[in-house]
Amino acid sequence: MVAWADYKSEAKSRGALALELYAAISTPVKEPQDVKAALSDHLAYQANLERSGALAFAGPMSDETGVHMQGMGLIIYRADSLEAARSLAENDPMHQSGARSFNLRRWMINEGSLTVSVGLSTKQTELS
């Protein structure tokens, strides 16, 4: 098995972005009403993380069929270390309440694209 630091160094040397973020898969462990009870505090927490720059992306995921909402979510953190990202996830009211648990992994972004359009006079934005 290759060490993470070695792989990251190799990726950078071949010209990849090698942007390191942290991905938390948040899975419901209690009843839907328990998840809903923690939702307001969870969303406020994530809004604070977004304002501070620690939250890159977050949102719900479907079930495997793509048809149903299960309450599972994906949260992408910006942090200085795995330990710092774990602290962000642990302090999420959804996880503190026990309504959801999480698995956290380092995530290295090497390829892809992101398009942002900002209408200066219309003040409209589009992300794709």
C-alpha positions in Angstrom: 0.0 0.0 0.0 1.3 3.4 -1.0 1.7 6.1 1.7 -0.6 9.1 1.2 2.2 11.6 1.4 4.2 9.7 -1.3 1.2 9.5 -3.6 0.4 13.2 -3.1 4.0 14.1 -4.0 3.9 11.9 -7.0 0.6 13.4 -8.2 2.0 16.9 -7.9 5.2 15.9 -9.8 3.1 14.7 -12.8 1.2 18.0 -12.8 -2.0 17.0 -11.0 -3.7 19.6 -8.7 -3.3 17.4 -5.6 -5.7 19.5 -3.6 -6.4 17.8 -0.4 -9.8 18.0 1.2 -11.7 15.8 3.6 -14.9 13.9 2.8 -17.4 12.8 5.4 -20.2 10.4 4.6 -22.9 11.2 7.2 -25.3 8.3 7.7 -28.5 8.3 9.7 -28.5 6.0 12.7 -31.6 7.1 14.5 -35.2 7.6 13.3 -36.1 10.2 10.7 -37.7 12.5 13.3 -34.4 12.5 15.2 -32.6 13.6 12.1 -35.2 16.3 11.5 -34.9 17.5 15.1 -31.2 18.2 14.6 -31.5 19.6 11.1 -31.9 23.3 12.0 -28.8 23.3 14.2 -26.9 21.2 11.6 -27.7 23.7 8.9 -26.7 26.7 11.0 -23.4 25.0 11.9 -22.7 24.3 8.2 -23.5 27.9 7.3 -20.9 29.1 9.9 -18.4 26.7 8.5 -19.1 28.0 5.0 -18.6 31.6 6.1 -15.3 30.6 7.7 -14.1 28.8 4.6 -14.0 25.4 6.3 -16.9 24.0 4.3 -16.3 23.3 0.6 -19.5 21.4 -0.3 -22.3 19.6 1.5 -25.6 18.1 0.6 -27.9 15.1 0.7 -27.4 11.9 -1.3 -30.0 9.6 -2.7 -30.3 5.9 -2.1 -28.6 3.6 -4.6 -31.5 3.7 -7.0 -31.4 7.5 -7.2 -35.1 7.6 -6.5 -35.4 8.1 -2.7 -33.9 10.4 -0.1 -32.4 8.5 2.8 -31.0 11.3 5.0 -27.4 10.3 4.0 -25.1 13.3 3.2 -21.7 14.1 1.9 -19.8 16.9 3.5 -16.5 18.1 2.1 -14.3 20.1 4.6 -11.2 22.3 4.1 -8.9 21.6 7.0 -5.2 21.6 7.8 -5.2 17.9 8.8 -7.4 14.8 9.2 -7.6 15.5 12.9 -8.9 19.1 12.3 -11.5 17.8 9.8 -12.6 15.1 12.3 -13.1 17.8 14.9 -15.3 19.7 12.4 -17.4 16.6 11.8 -17.6 15.7 15.5 -18.8 19.2 16.4 -21.7 19.0 13.9 -24.9 19.1 15.9 -26.2 16.2 13.7 -23.4 14.0 14.8 -23.3 15.3 18.4 -27.0 14.4 18.8 -26.3 10.9 17.6 -28.9 11.2 14.8 -26.1 10.4 12.3 -22.7 8.9 12.4 -19.9 9.7 9.9 -16.9 8.1 8.2 -14.1 10.5 7.3 -11.5 10.2 4.5 -8.9 12.3 2.9 -9.8 13.2 -0.6 -7.3 14.4 -3.2 -8.7 16.3 -6.1 -6.6 15.9 -9.2 -8.9 16.4 -12.2 -12.2 18.0 -13.0 -13.7 21.3 -13.7 -16.0 23.9 -12.0 -17.8 26.7 -13.8 -19.1 29.8 -12.1 -21.0 32.5 -13.9 -21.7 35.8 -12.2 -24.0 38.4 -13.7 -22.7 41.7 -12.5 -25.7 43.8 -13.2 -28.3 41.1 -12.7 -26.6 39.7 -9.6 -27.4 36.2 -10.7 -25.1 33.4 -10.2 -24.8 30.0 -11.8 -22.7 27.1 -10.7 -22.1 24.0 -13.0 
